[in-house]
């Protein structure tokens, strides 16, 4: 479809693609977050002229299985964000520190949210995931480097997905907040080396968590075959 054209309605897409309305809504939400469409009241979803960032982001999402690419993503984050945090420690201002504190307050508020039902648990993970990415964007913005901001924006959607999955692990959201505070304090002290150390510890924790998830996923994938093999052996013995 060309920029400016309207997508079919939710009802039309549901019928044409033979999927649920929930599926269509999630797809629309993803396209909107990728800045490929704009959803307007009383008009519907309109195709946008894609920006370079949107194209990079969409290409990444369409060709990668998030957790299979976690290693590459974290490796790239080390290259990118260790440099960004050191630059932020040199260039940041009071306004940047205030922006970071605002995000940290959002993270703290999210950790106090009720998680007793599936719905409230979903809201919690959405809130903590968005706050997590917003903090890293605030660090990038403190560098005053437009290219750095653009690149971090380009990988933000994959980061949100990886973050969402790892934040389901016990203690991870709380640890992430502590690590963000350590990064903030180092930036606030205008200490590039301390900021790099704090960011490195944060990314190493993210890498460990991603590996735990990946290992658990691989184990779950092989479980049916293992169970089937055990049953066959038991039957042979009998």
Residue frames as a rotation matrix with the C-alpha (Angstrom) as fourth column:
UNK 1
0.575 0.818 0.000 0.00
0.818 -0.575 0.000 0.00
0.000 0.000 -1.000 0.00
UNK 2
-0.173 -0.632 0.755 1.15
0.613 -0.669 -0.419 3.56
0.771 0.391 0.504 -0.73
UNK 3
-0.825 -0.157 -0.544 1.65
0.538 -0.517 -0.666 6.34
-0.176 -0.842 0.510 1.83
UNK 4
-0.812 0.573 -0.115 -1.63
-0.574 -0.818 -0.024 8.12
-0.108 0.047 0.993 2.48
UNK 5
-0.290 0.725 -0.624 -3.81
-0.360 0.522 0.773 5.09
0.887 0.449 0.110 1.75
UNK 6
-0.003 0.406 0.914 -6.10
-1.000 0.023 -0.013 3.68
-0.026 -0.914 0.406 4.42
UNK 7
-0.966 -0.256 -0.024 -5.87
-0.254 0.964 -0.079 0.10
0.044 -0.070 -0.997 5.62
UNK 8
-0.247 0.907 -0.342 -9.05
0.082 0.371 0.925 -2.00
0.966 0.201 -0.166 5.53
UNK 9
0.243 0.426 0.871 -11.17
-0.827 -0.379 0.416 -1.78
0.507 -0.822 0.260 8.67
UNK 10
-0.586 -0.429 0.687 -10.59
-0.774 0.547 -0.319 -4.10
-0.240 -0.719 -0.652 11.61
UNK 11
0.245 0.793 0.558 -13.72
-0.425 0.605 -0.673 -6.05
-0.871 -0.072 0.485 10.65
UNK 12
0.820 0.035 -0.572 -12.56
-0.569 0.166 -0.805 -6.41
0.067 0.986 0.156 7.03
UNK 13
-0.176 -0.971 -0.164 -9.11
-0.867 0.231 -0.442 -7.60
0.467 0.065 -0.882 8.07
UNK 14
-0.406 0.105 0.908 -10.58
-0.682 0.627 -0.377 -10.09
-0.609 -0.772 -0.183 10.53
UNK 15
0.608 0.738 0.292 -12.79
-0.307 0.557 -0.772 -11.60
-0.732 0.380 0.565 7.83
UNK 16
0.748 -0.324 -0.580 -10.24
-0.612 0.001 -0.791 -11.50
0.257 0.946 -0.197 5.01
UNK 17
-0.240 -0.968 -0.078 -7.37
-0.787 0.241 -0.568 -12.98
0.568 -0.075 -0.819 7.02
UNK 18
0.502 0.566 -0.654 -9.53
-0.077 0.783 0.618 -15.36
0.861 -0.260 0.437 9.08
UNK 19
-0.590 -0.672 -0.448 -7.95
0.492 0.141 -0.859 -14.30
0.640 -0.727 0.247 12.36
UNK 20
0.148 0.648 -0.747 -9.30
0.989 -0.106 0.104 -12.94
-0.012 -0.754 -0.656 15.63
UNK 21
0.795 0.198 0.573 -9.87
0.238 -0.971 0.006 -9.26
0.558 0.132 -0.820 16.33
UNK 22
0.840 -0.536 -0.086 -7.21
-0.022 -0.191 0.981 -9.47
-0.542 -0.822 -0.172 19.03
UNK 23
0.104 -0.812 0.574 -4.68
0.812 0.403 0.423 -10.61
-0.575 0.422 0.701 16.44
UNK 24
0.278 0.077 0.958 -5.59
0.804 -0.564 -0.188 -7.73
0.525 0.823 -0.218 14.12
UNK 25
0.968 0.140 0.206 -5.40
0.011 -0.851 0.526 -5.18
0.249 -0.507 -0.825 16.94
UNK 26
0.568 -0.823 -0.021 -1.95
0.230 0.134 0.964 -6.40
-0.790 -0.553 0.265 18.01
UNK 27
-0.021 -0.555 0.832 -0.73
0.982 0.145 0.121 -6.19
-0.188 0.819 0.542 14.40
UNK 28
0.561 0.312 0.766 -2.09
0.509 -0.860 -0.022 -2.66
0.652 0.403 -0.642 14.05
UNK 29
0.974 -0.216 -0.068 -0.46
-0.051 -0.501 0.864 -1.68
-0.220 -0.838 -0.499 17.34
UNK 30
0.253 -0.934 0.252 2.89
0.597 0.355 0.720 -3.08
-0.762 -0.032 0.647 16.14
UNK 31
0.037 -0.188 0.981 2.70
0.962 -0.260 -0.087 -1.25
0.272 0.947 0.172 12.80
UNK 32
0.830 0.318 0.459 1.87
0.198 -0.936 0.290 1.97
0.522 -0.150 -0.840 14.62
UNK 33
0.812 -0.572 -0.118 4.78
0.042 -0.144 0.989 1.55
-0.582 -0.808 -0.093 17.05
UNK 34
-0.033 -0.823 0.567 7.07
0.824 0.299 0.481 1.00
-0.565 0.483 0.669 14.05
UNK 35
-0.137 0.074 -0.988 5.83
-0.168 -0.984 -0.051 4.34
-0.976 0.159 0.148 12.66
UNK 36
-0.941 -0.121 0.317 4.63
0.262 0.332 0.906 2.63
-0.215 0.935 -0.281 9.48
UNK 37
-0.224 0.913 0.340 0.99
0.645 -0.123 0.754 3.64
0.731 0.388 -0.562 9.99
UNK 38
-0.974 0.072 0.217 -0.94
-0.203 -0.708 -0.676 6.28
0.104 -0.702 0.704 11.90
UNK 39
-0.448 0.867 -0.219 -4.26
0.848 0.490 0.201 5.41
0.282 -0.096 -0.955 13.55
UNK 40
-0.969 0.118 0.217 -6.57
-0.137 -0.988 -0.073 8.42
0.205 -0.100 0.973 13.43
UNK 41
-0.589 0.808 0.019 -10.00
0.191 0.162 -0.968 8.83
-0.785 -0.567 -0.250 15.06
UNK 42
0.365 0.912 -0.187 -12.92
-0.119 -0.154 -0.981 8.43
-0.923 0.380 0.052 12.64
UNK 43
0.341 -0.314 -0.886 -10.45
-0.937 -0.194 -0.292 7.77
-0.080 0.929 -0.361 9.80
UNK 44
0.995 -0.019 0.097 -8.68
0.017 0.999 0.028 4.55
-0.097 -0.026 0.995 10.70
UNK 45
0.291 -0.949 0.118 -5.17
0.322 0.213 0.923 3.34
-0.901 -0.230 0.367 9.96
UNK 46
0.975 -0.026 -0.221 -3.31
-0.204 -0.500 -0.842 5.38
-0.089 0.866 -0.492 7.35
UNK 47
0.549 -0.821 0.159 -0.02
0.836 0.543 -0.080 4.31
-0.021 0.177 0.984 5.76
UNK 48
0.759 -0.369 -0.536 2.86
-0.112 -0.886 0.451 6.71
-0.641 -0.282 -0.713 6.49
UNK 49
0.699 -0.687 -0.200 5.92
-0.336 -0.068 -0.939 7.61
0.631 0.724 -0.279 4.45
UNK 50
0.863 -0.314 -0.395 8.46
0.500 0.633 0.591 5.34
0.065 -0.708 0.704 6.16
UNK 51
0.720 -0.683 0.119 11.49
-0.694 -0.707 0.139 6.98
-0.010 -0.183 -0.983 7.72
UNK 52
-0.027 -0.814 -0.581 14.95
-0.550 0.497 -0.671 5.34
0.835 0.302 -0.461 7.66
UNK 53
-0.722 -0.220 0.656 14.52
-0.691 0.277 -0.668 4.41
-0.034 -0.935 -0.352 11.33
UNK 54
0.225 0.906 0.358 11.13
-0.779 0.388 -0.492 2.81
-0.585 -0.168 0.794 10.66
UNK 55
0.652 -0.009 -0.759 12.53
-0.631 0.548 -0.549 0.80
0.421 0.836 0.352 7.77
UNK 56
-0.469 -0.872 -0.143 15.49
-0.561 0.419 -0.714 -0.48
0.682 -0.254 -0.686 9.79
UNK 57
-0.593 0.300 0.747 13.19
-0.720 0.218 -0.659 -1.38
-0.360 -0.929 0.086 12.66
UNK 58
0.489 0.871 -0.047 10.61
-0.774 0.409 -0.484 -3.11
-0.403 0.273 0.874 10.48
UNK 59
0.350 -0.447 -0.823 13.26
-0.614 0.554 -0.562 -5.07
0.707 0.702 -0.081 8.60
UNK 60
-0.712 -0.658 0.246 14.80
-0.594 0.378 -0.710 -6.25
0.374 -0.652 -0.660 11.86
UNK 61
-0.343 0.663 0.665 11.46
-0.715 0.275 -0.643 -7.32
-0.610 -0.696 0.380 13.29
UNK 62
0.610 0.681 -0.404 10.35
-0.772 0.396 -0.497 -9.11
-0.179 0.615 0.768 10.14
UNK 63
0.377 -0.539 -0.754 13.51
-0.462 0.596 -0.657 -11.18
0.803 0.596 -0.025 9.81
UNK 64
-0.673 -0.734 0.084 14.35
-0.406 0.272 -0.873 -12.03
0.618 -0.622 -0.481 13.42
UNK 65
0.463 0.640 -0.614 13.00
0.398 0.469 0.789 -14.26
0.792 -0.609 -0.037 16.11
UNK 66
0.706 -0.165 0.689 13.62
-0.458 -0.848 0.266 -12.05
0.541 -0.503 -0.674 19.12
UNK 67
0.758 -0.406 0.511 15.30
-0.434 0.271 0.859 -14.46
-0.487 -0.873 0.029 21.46
UNK 68
0.678 -0.549 0.489 17.32
0.704 0.675 -0.220 -16.11
-0.210 0.493 0.844 18.68
UNK 69
0.320 -0.541 0.778 18.82
0.473 -0.620 -0.626 -12.67
0.821 0.568 0.057 18.00
UNK 70
0.987 0.141 -0.074 19.32
0.132 -0.460 0.878 -11.76
0.089 -0.877 -0.473 21.67
UNK 71
0.347 -0.931 -0.116 23.07
0.746 0.200 0.635 -12.43
-0.568 -0.307 0.764 21.56
UNK 72
-0.290 -0.438 0.851 23.58
0.900 -0.427 0.088 -10.19
0.325 0.791 0.518 18.54
UNK 73
0.526 0.592 0.611 21.40
0.332 -0.804 0.493 -7.49
0.783 -0.056 -0.619 20.03
UNK 74
0.943 -0.192 -0.271 23.23
0.230 -0.207 0.951 -7.46
-0.239 -0.959 -0.151 23.37
UNK 75
0.048 -0.975 0.218 26.60
0.919 0.128 0.372 -7.55
-0.391 0.183 0.902 21.62
UNK 76
-0.161 -0.033 0.986 25.62
0.702 -0.706 0.091 -4.50
0.694 0.707 0.137 19.59
UNK 77
0.838 0.511 0.190 24.27
0.209 -0.623 0.754 -2.76
0.503 -0.592 -0.629 22.70
UNK 78
0.553 -0.713 -0.432 27.67
0.661 0.060 0.748 -3.18
-0.507 -0.699 0.504 24.37
UNK 79
-0.396 -0.704 0.590 29.36
0.917 -0.335 0.216 -1.45
0.045 0.626 0.778 21.44
UNK 80
-0.065 0.488 0.870 26.75
0.453 -0.763 0.461 1.31
0.889 0.424 -0.172 21.33
UNK 81
0.756 0.634 0.162 25.70
0.175 -0.434 0.884 1.98
0.630 -0.640 -0.439 24.90
UNK 82
0.397 -0.697 -0.597 29.09
0.871 0.082 0.484 1.81
-0.288 -0.713 0.640 26.60
UNK 83
-0.637 -0.600 0.484 30.12
0.738 -0.656 0.158 4.67
0.223 0.458 0.860 24.36
UNK 84
0.020 0.754 0.657 26.85
0.298 -0.632 0.716 6.54
0.954 0.181 -0.237 24.83
UNK 85
0.793 0.360 -0.492 26.91
0.546 -0.058 0.836 6.40
0.272 -0.931 -0.242 28.62
UNK 86
-0.104 -0.906 -0.411 30.47
0.931 -0.234 0.281 7.75
-0.350 -0.354 0.867 28.76
UNK 87
-0.689 -0.092 0.719 29.51
0.507 -0.769 0.389 10.60
0.517 0.633 0.577 26.43
UNK 88
0.386 0.903 0.187 26.40
0.353 -0.332 0.875 11.30
0.852 -0.271 -0.447 28.50
UNK 89
0.517 -0.265 -0.814 28.56
0.843 -0.006 0.537 11.55
-0.147 -0.964 0.221 31.61
UNK 90
-0.585 -0.810 -0.032 30.61
0.774 -0.570 0.274 14.24
-0.241 0.135 0.961 29.86
UNK 91
-0.869 0.182 0.461 27.81
0.198 -0.725 0.660 16.22
0.454 0.664 0.594 28.19
UNK 92
-0.089 0.956 -0.279 24.67
0.829 0.227 0.512 15.81
0.553 -0.186 -0.812 30.31
UNK 93
-0.673 -0.012 0.739 22.99
-0.204 -0.958 -0.202 18.77
0.711 -0.287 0.642 31.97
UNK 94
-0.870 0.403 0.285 20.60
-0.313 -0.004 -0.950 19.31
-0.382 -0.915 0.130 34.85
UNK 95
0.021 0.916 -0.401 17.70
-0.975 -0.069 -0.209 18.91
-0.220 0.395 0.892 32.42
UNK 96
-0.092 -0.130 -0.987 19.01
-0.548 0.834 -0.059 15.50
0.831 0.535 -0.148 31.35
UNK 97
-0.949 -0.279 -0.146 19.38
-0.025 0.529 -0.848 14.37
0.313 -0.801 -0.510 34.96
UNK 98
-0.545 0.821 0.169 15.82
-0.637 -0.274 -0.721 15.48
-0.546 -0.501 0.672 35.65
UNK 99
0.156 0.585 -0.796 14.57
-0.947 0.319 0.048 13.48
0.282 0.746 0.604 32.65
UNK 100
-0.460 -0.409 -0.788 16.36
-0.208 0.913 -0.352 10.37
0.863 0.002 -0.505 33.91
UNK 101
-0.981 0.116 0.156 14.98
-0.144 0.108 -0.984 10.80
-0.131 -0.987 -0.089 37.43
UNK 102
-0.194 0.967 -0.165 11.48
-0.937 -0.232 -0.260 11.09
-0.290 0.105 0.951 35.98
UNK 103
0.136 0.182 -0.974 11.87
-0.639 0.767 0.054 7.74
0.757 0.615 0.221 34.23
UNK 104
-0.783 -0.478 -0.397 13.33
0.000 0.639 -0.769 6.13
0.622 -0.602 -0.501 37.36
UNK 105
-0.730 0.609 0.309 10.28
-0.549 -0.253 -0.797 7.36
-0.407 -0.751 0.519 39.28
UNK 106
0.174 0.789 -0.589 8.08
-0.970 0.242 0.037 5.67
0.172 0.565 0.807 36.64
UNK 107
-0.254 -0.351 -0.901 9.98
-0.248 0.924 -0.290 2.42
0.935 0.150 -0.322 37.15
UNK 108
-0.990 -0.124 0.062 9.52
-0.082 0.171 -0.982 2.65
0.111 -0.977 -0.180 40.91
UNK 109
-0.333 0.941 0.061 5.80
-0.857 -0.275 -0.435 3.32
-0.393 -0.198 0.898 40.46
UNK 110
0.143 0.355 -0.924 5.49
-0.776 0.619 0.117 0.33
0.614 0.701 0.364 38.12
UNK 111
-0.650 -0.484 -0.585 7.10
-0.051 0.797 -0.602 -1.93
0.758 -0.362 -0.543 40.72
UNK 112
-0.902 0.381 0.203 4.37
-0.255 -0.092 -0.962 -0.94
-0.348 -0.920 0.181 43.17
UNK 113
-0.320 0.819 -0.477 1.60
-0.899 -0.103 0.426 -1.93
0.300 0.565 0.769 40.74
UNK 114
0.161 0.500 0.851 -0.82
-0.641 0.709 -0.295 -4.73
-0.751 -0.498 0.434 41.55
UNK 115
-0.530 -0.381 -0.758 0.08
-0.828 0.426 0.365 -7.96
0.184 0.821 -0.541 39.70
UNK 116
-0.575 0.285 0.767 -2.54
-0.443 0.680 -0.584 -10.27
-0.688 -0.675 -0.265 41.22
UNK 117
0.510 0.774 0.376 -4.53
0.010 0.432 -0.902 -10.87
-0.860 0.463 0.213 38.00
UNK 118
-0.007 -0.507 0.862 -3.45
0.906 0.361 0.220 -11.66
-0.422 0.783 0.457 34.44
UNK 119
0.628 0.322 0.709 -4.68
0.652 -0.715 -0.252 -8.23
0.426 0.620 -0.659 33.33
UNK 120
0.959 -0.281 0.044 -2.82
-0.256 -0.786 0.563 -6.25
-0.123 -0.551 -0.825 36.00
UNK 121
0.300 -0.884 0.359 0.27
0.307 0.445 0.841 -8.39
-0.903 -0.142 0.405 35.43
UNK 122
0.190 -0.158 0.969 0.13
0.982 0.015 -0.190 -7.50
0.015 0.987 0.158 31.73
UNK 123
0.881 0.186 0.435 -0.20
0.205 -0.979 0.001 -3.80
0.426 0.088 -0.901 32.60
UNK 124
0.755 -0.654 -0.036 2.81
-0.119 -0.191 0.974 -4.08
-0.645 -0.732 -0.222 34.91
UNK 125
0.051 -0.788 0.613 5.02
0.682 0.476 0.556 -5.63
-0.730 0.389 0.562 32.23
UNK 126
0.422 0.145 0.895 3.96
0.822 -0.476 -0.311 -3.01
0.381 0.867 -0.321 29.69
UNK 127
0.982 0.007 0.191 4.76
-0.069 -0.918 0.389 -0.20
0.178 -0.395 -0.901 32.13
UNK 128
0.561 -0.821 0.104 8.11
-0.051 0.091 0.995 -1.59
-0.826 -0.564 0.010 33.28
UNK 129
0.127 -0.499 0.857 9.17
0.894 0.431 0.119 -2.38
-0.429 0.752 0.501 29.70
UNK 130
0.618 0.173 0.767 8.39
0.588 -0.749 -0.305 1.11
0.522 0.639 -0.565 28.43
UNK 131
0.958 -0.274 0.080 10.12
-0.256 -0.698 0.669 2.76
-0.128 -0.661 -0.739 31.38
UNK 132
0.397 -0.847 0.354 13.19
0.393 0.505 0.768 0.59
-0.829 -0.165 0.534 30.83
UNK 133
0.074 -0.344 0.936 13.56
0.997 -0.011 -0.083 1.67
0.039 0.939 0.342 27.21
UNK 134
0.827 0.290 0.482 12.79
0.301 -0.952 0.057 5.29
0.476 0.098 -0.874 28.07
UNK 135
0.783 -0.600 -0.165 15.72
-0.013 -0.281 0.960 5.34
-0.622 -0.749 -0.228 30.48
UNK 136
-0.046 -0.842 0.538 18.14
0.716 0.348 0.605 4.17
-0.697 0.413 0.587 27.80
UNK 137
0.278 0.211 0.937 16.72
0.863 -0.484 -0.147 6.74
0.422 0.849 -0.317 25.38
UNK 138
0.996 0.088 0.002 17.22
0.075 -0.865 0.496 9.44
0.045 -0.493 -0.869 28.00
UNK 139
0.334 -0.943 -0.002 20.89
0.272 0.095 0.958 8.43
-0.903 -0.320 0.288 28.25
UNK 140
-0.152 -0.366 0.918 21.23
0.970 0.124 0.210 8.62
-0.191 0.922 0.336 24.45
UNK 141
0.631 0.480 0.609 19.54
0.610 -0.792 -0.007 12.02
0.479 0.376 -0.793 24.34
UNK 142
0.880 -0.336 -0.337 21.99
0.099 -0.563 0.820 13.32
-0.466 -0.755 -0.462 26.95
UNK 143
-0.015 -0.930 0.366 24.85
0.755 0.230 0.615 12.75
-0.656 0.285 0.699 24.46
UNK 144
0.292 0.244 -0.925 23.45
-0.301 -0.894 -0.331 15.46
-0.908 0.375 -0.188 22.13
UNK 145
-0.803 -0.575 -0.155 24.32
-0.364 0.268 0.892 13.15
-0.472 0.773 -0.425 19.22
UNK 146
0.071 0.946 -0.317 21.37
-0.912 -0.068 -0.405 12.80
-0.405 0.318 0.857 16.78
UNK 147
-0.088 -0.159 -0.983 22.85
-0.704 0.708 -0.051 9.69
0.704 0.688 -0.174 15.13
UNK 148
-0.956 -0.282 -0.078 23.16
-0.129 0.648 -0.751 7.92
0.262 -0.708 -0.656 18.47
UNK 149
-0.505 0.845 0.173 19.55
-0.527 -0.144 -0.838 8.75
-0.683 -0.514 0.518 19.30
UNK 150
0.170 0.582 -0.795 18.39
-0.985 0.124 -0.119 7.48
0.029 0.804 0.594 15.89
UNK 151
-0.437 -0.415 -0.798 20.25
-0.462 0.865 -0.196 4.17
0.772 0.283 -0.569 16.19
UNK 152
-0.985 0.105 0.136 18.94
-0.079 0.424 -0.902 3.49
-0.153 -0.899 -0.410 19.69
UNK 153
-0.181 0.971 -0.158 15.43
-0.767 -0.240 -0.595 4.31
-0.615 0.014 0.788 18.48
UNK 154
-0.033 0.123 -0.992 15.89
-0.909 0.409 0.080 1.82
0.416 0.904 0.098 15.63
UNK 155
-0.607 -0.243 -0.756 16.54
-0.033 0.959 -0.281 -1.07
0.794 -0.146 -0.590 18.01
UNK 156
-0.709 0.303 0.637 14.01
-0.705 -0.344 -0.621 -0.02
0.031 -0.889 0.457 20.65
UNK 157
0.347 0.924 -0.161 11.24
-0.908 0.374 0.187 -2.42
0.233 0.081 0.969 19.58
UNK 158
0.271 -0.302 -0.914 13.44
0.018 0.951 -0.309 -5.55
0.962 0.067 0.263 19.74
UNK 159
-0.791 -0.592 0.153 14.74
-0.100 -0.121 -0.988 -4.27
0.603 -0.797 0.037 23.08
UNK 160
-0.284 0.780 0.558 11.20
-0.956 -0.278 -0.099 -3.93
0.078 -0.561 0.824 24.41
UNK 161
0.597 0.548 -0.586 10.41
-0.552 0.810 0.196 -7.53
0.582 0.207 0.786 23.46
UNK 162
-0.126 -0.726 -0.677 13.58
0.255 0.635 -0.729 -8.95
0.959 -0.264 0.105 25.02
UNK 163
-0.836 -0.171 0.521 13.01
-0.382 -0.500 -0.777 -6.77
0.393 -0.849 0.353 28.09
UNK 164
0.110 0.968 0.227 9.40
-0.945 0.031 0.325 -7.94
0.307 -0.250 0.918 28.40
UNK 165
0.586 0.116 -0.802 10.45
-0.121 0.991 0.055 -11.57
0.801 0.065 0.595 28.46
UNK 166
-0.403 -0.815 -0.417 13.34
0.370 0.271 -0.889 -11.19
0.837 -0.512 0.192 30.89
UNK 167
-0.684 0.178 0.707 11.25
-0.603 -0.685 -0.410 -9.01
0.411 -0.707 0.576 33.23
UNK 168
0.482 0.848 -0.220 8.97
-0.587 0.499 0.638 -12.00
0.651 -0.178 0.738 33.76
UNK 169
0.009 -0.572 -0.820 11.83
0.433 0.741 -0.513 -13.64
0.901 -0.351 0.255 35.66
UNK 170
0.798 0.360 -0.483 11.68
0.567 -0.180 0.804 -13.20
0.203 -0.915 -0.348 39.47
UNK 171
0.425 -0.610 -0.669 13.72
0.561 -0.402 0.723 -10.25
-0.710 -0.683 0.171 40.75
UNK 172
-0.286 -0.603 0.745 14.76
0.957 -0.147 0.249 -8.98
-0.041 0.784 0.619 37.33
UNK 173
0.414 0.459 0.786 12.63
0.541 -0.818 0.193 -5.77
0.732 0.345 -0.587 37.30
UNK 174
0.981 -0.050 -0.188 13.89
0.143 -0.469 0.872 -4.80
-0.132 -0.882 -0.453 40.76
UNK 175
0.173 -0.983 0.061 17.52
0.678 0.164 0.717 -5.49
-0.715 -0.083 0.695 39.80
UNK 176
-0.060 -0.143 0.988 17.08
0.942 -0.336 0.008 -3.47
0.330 0.931 0.155 36.61
UNK 177
0.826 0.408 0.389 15.93
0.253 -0.885 0.392 -0.45
0.504 -0.225 -0.834 38.60
UNK 178
0.756 -0.607 -0.246 18.95
0.209 -0.133 0.969 -0.69
-0.621 -0.784 0.027 40.93
UNK 179
-0.109 -0.832 0.544 21.27
0.879 0.175 0.444 -0.88
-0.465 0.526 0.712 37.93
UNK 180
0.262 0.283 0.923 19.61
0.743 -0.669 -0.006 2.14
0.616 0.687 -0.385 36.30
UNK 181
0.995 0.088 -0.042 20.11
0.093 -0.716 0.692 4.14
0.030 -0.693 -0.720 39.50
UNK 182
0.338 -0.941 -0.036 23.82
0.481 0.139 0.865 3.21
-0.809 -0.310 0.500 39.47
UNK 183
-0.179 -0.344 0.922 24.10
0.980 -0.145 0.136 4.39
0.087 0.928 0.363 35.85
UNK 184
0.652 0.524 0.548 22.27
0.476 -0.846 0.242 7.63
0.591 0.103 -0.800 36.68
UNK 185
0.895 -0.309 -0.321 24.49
0.175 -0.417 0.892 8.40
-0.409 -0.855 -0.319 39.66
UNK 186
-0.036 -0.964 0.262 27.65
0.739 0.151 0.656 7.89
-0.673 0.217 0.707 37.59
UNK 187
-0.063 0.099 0.993 26.34
0.872 -0.478 0.103 10.19
0.485 0.873 -0.056 34.85
UNK 188
0.867 0.477 0.146 25.28
0.329 -0.766 0.552 12.74
0.375 -0.431 -0.821 37.47
UNK 189
0.643 -0.702 -0.307 28.83
0.267 -0.170 0.949 12.70
-0.718 -0.692 0.079 38.87
UNK 190
0.811 -0.317 -0.491 30.22
-0.585 -0.452 -0.674 13.39
-0.008 0.834 -0.552 35.36
UNK 191
-0.101 -0.832 0.546 32.32
-0.678 0.459 0.574 10.23
-0.728 -0.312 -0.610 35.72
UNK 192
0.258 0.247 -0.934 32.62
-0.947 0.255 -0.194 8.51
0.190 0.935 0.299 32.29
UNK 193
-0.628 -0.582 -0.517 34.59
-0.486 0.812 -0.324 5.51
0.608 0.048 -0.793 33.53
UNK 194
-0.860 0.383 0.337 32.20
-0.192 0.368 -0.910 4.85
-0.472 -0.847 -0.243 36.41
UNK 195
0.084 0.930 -0.357 29.27
-0.795 -0.154 -0.587 5.23
-0.601 0.333 0.727 34.01
UNK 196
-0.041 -0.185 -0.982 30.79
-0.839 0.541 -0.067 2.69
0.543 0.821 -0.177 31.60
UNK 197
-0.934 -0.350 -0.067 31.32
-0.245 0.767 -0.594 0.26
0.259 -0.538 -0.802 34.49
UNK 198
-0.537 0.805 0.251 27.70
-0.351 0.057 -0.935 0.63
-0.767 -0.590 0.252 35.65
UNK 199
0.299 0.648 -0.701 26.33
-0.921 0.002 -0.390 0.18
-0.251 0.762 0.597 32.11
UNK 200
-0.405 -0.518 -0.754 28.59
-0.684 0.718 -0.125 -2.84
0.606 0.465 -0.645 31.51
UNK 201
-0.962 0.091 0.258 27.25
-0.148 0.620 -0.771 -4.51
-0.230 -0.780 -0.582 34.66
UNK 202
-0.112 0.988 -0.107 23.68
-0.585 -0.153 -0.796 -3.78
-0.803 -0.026 0.595 33.52
UNK 203
0.277 0.196 -0.941 24.23
-0.951 0.195 -0.239 -5.26
0.136 0.961 0.241 30.05
UNK 204
-0.749 -0.570 -0.338 26.02
-0.487 0.819 -0.302 -8.30
0.450 -0.062 -0.891 31.47
UNK 205
-0.701 0.586 0.406 22.98
-0.219 0.365 -0.905 -8.96
-0.679 -0.723 -0.128 33.66
UNK 206
0.267 0.811 -0.521 20.73
-0.793 -0.122 -0.596 -8.62
-0.547 0.572 0.611 30.60
UNK 207
-0.153 -0.425 -0.892 22.94
-0.860 0.502 -0.092 -11.09
0.487 0.753 -0.442 28.74
UNK 208
-0.968 -0.196 0.159 22.75
-0.252 0.787 -0.563 -13.64
-0.014 -0.585 -0.811 31.59
UNK 209
-0.323 0.928 0.185 18.98
-0.352 0.063 -0.934 -13.32
-0.879 -0.367 0.306 31.76
UNK 210
0.294 0.399 -0.868 18.60
-0.944 -0.020 -0.329 -13.75
-0.148 0.917 0.371 28.00
UNK 211
-0.544 -0.576 -0.610 20.75
-0.646 0.751 -0.133 -16.89
0.535 0.322 -0.781 28.10
UNK 212
-0.859 0.305 0.412 18.65
-0.190 0.557 -0.808 -18.34
-0.476 -0.772 -0.421 30.94
UNK 213
0.126 0.968 -0.216 15.50
-0.589 -0.103 -0.801 -17.75
-0.798 0.228 0.557 28.89
UNK 214
0.128 -0.145 -0.981 17.06
-0.965 0.209 -0.157 -19.20
0.228 0.967 -0.114 25.77
UNK 215
-0.858 -0.494 -0.140 18.22
-0.434 0.843 -0.318 -22.32
0.275 -0.212 -0.938 27.63
UNK 216
-0.581 0.724 0.371 14.78
-0.204 0.312 -0.928 -22.75
-0.788 -0.615 -0.034 29.20
UNK 217
0.294 0.706 -0.644 13.15
-0.813 -0.169 -0.557 -22.41
-0.502 0.688 0.524 25.78
UNK 218
-0.238 -0.471 -0.849 15.43
-0.838 0.541 -0.065 -25.00
0.490 0.696 -0.524 24.23
UNK 219
-0.966 -0.107 0.237 14.77
-0.231 0.769 -0.595 -27.40
-0.118 -0.630 -0.768 27.11
UNK 220
-0.197 0.974 0.108 11.01
-0.382 0.025 -0.924 -26.96
-0.903 -0.223 0.368 26.73
UNK 221
0.238 0.263 -0.935 11.26
-0.966 -0.038 -0.256 -27.57
-0.103 0.964 0.245 22.99
UNK 222
-0.493 -0.523 -0.695 13.04
-0.603 0.781 -0.159 -30.91
0.627 0.341 -0.701 23.50
UNK 223
-0.616 0.247 0.748 10.82
-0.687 0.297 -0.663 -32.06
-0.386 -0.922 -0.014 26.37
UNK 224
0.479 0.877 -0.036 8.11
-0.792 0.414 -0.449 -33.78
-0.379 0.243 0.893 24.27
UNK 225
0.404 -0.399 -0.823 10.71
-0.568 0.596 -0.568 -35.82
0.717 0.697 0.014 22.39
UNK 226
-0.680 -0.698 0.225 12.41
-0.579 0.323 -0.748 -36.79
0.449 -0.639 -0.624 25.65
UNK 227
-0.273 0.682 0.678 9.12
-0.773 0.264 -0.577 -37.84
-0.573 -0.682 0.456 27.22
UNK 228
0.666 0.544 -0.511 8.18
-0.746 0.494 -0.447 -39.83
0.009 0.678 0.735 24.11
UNK 229
-0.061 -0.793 -0.607 11.55
-0.547 0.535 -0.644 -41.64
0.835 0.292 -0.466 24.17
UNK 230
-0.770 -0.215 0.601 11.10
-0.638 0.279 -0.718 -42.52
-0.014 -0.936 -0.352 27.87
UNK 231
0.176 0.931 0.320 7.62
-0.803 0.324 -0.500 -43.88
-0.569 -0.169 0.805 27.22
UNK 232
0.572 -0.004 -0.820 8.87
-0.680 0.556 -0.477 -46.00
0.458 0.831 0.316 24.31
UNK 233
-0.487 -0.847 -0.211 11.66
-0.516 0.474 -0.713 -47.48
0.704 -0.239 -0.669 26.44
UNK 234
-0.572 0.360 0.737 9.22
-0.719 0.213 -0.662 -48.26
-0.395 -0.908 0.137 29.25
UNK 235
0.528 0.833 -0.165 6.89
-0.791 0.412 -0.452 -50.04
-0.308 0.369 0.877 26.82
UNK 236
0.239 -0.531 -0.813 9.79
-0.593 0.584 -0.555 -52.07
0.769 0.615 -0.175 25.41
UNK 237
-0.768 -0.560 0.309 10.84
-0.561 0.358 -0.746 -53.12
0.307 -0.747 -0.590 28.91
UNK 238
-0.168 0.805 0.569 7.28
-0.773 0.251 -0.583 -54.12
-0.612 -0.538 0.580 29.74
